[in-house]
Amino acid sequence: MLGFSPFKKHANKFNYIPRYYDPEEERRAQRRAELRGERPEDAGREYVPGQYVRTARTARAARREAERSTRSKRRFGVLLTGIVVLLLFFVVIYPKLTSMMRRGVAPAVPAAVESRAAASDLDQSGISDVEWQQMPITVVPNDYEGR
């Protein structure tokens, strides 16, 4: 008896596989139909040549336009942030940096050290170049030759 049998072939296996309603599957099928260029009102009509290409082209154009608008918004935000950071740098940080640099260049020495007089004619630590050029020349004997 090879054909139809009223008995089950396997004890716990049903011949009927139940199909349940799956909303996700239905949404996927609807999306596939939209991408193919099909609409619910076109269900009874025939496929128009080039319909898939036109639908894909309009979907691609819409997606690119959305990307372009988000990109321009992002660029504007980056530009605005850069301007704010630059303004803060020039208003807040730059004056502090310049004042620190100026303080570092000019060493803080007391006035008494600057105006001290030379202990002898040979000590020229507190004399400027112009004053040194105007001083008289003092001839000192060479002690090493006399021995």
Disulfide bonds with the S-S distance in Angstrom:
none
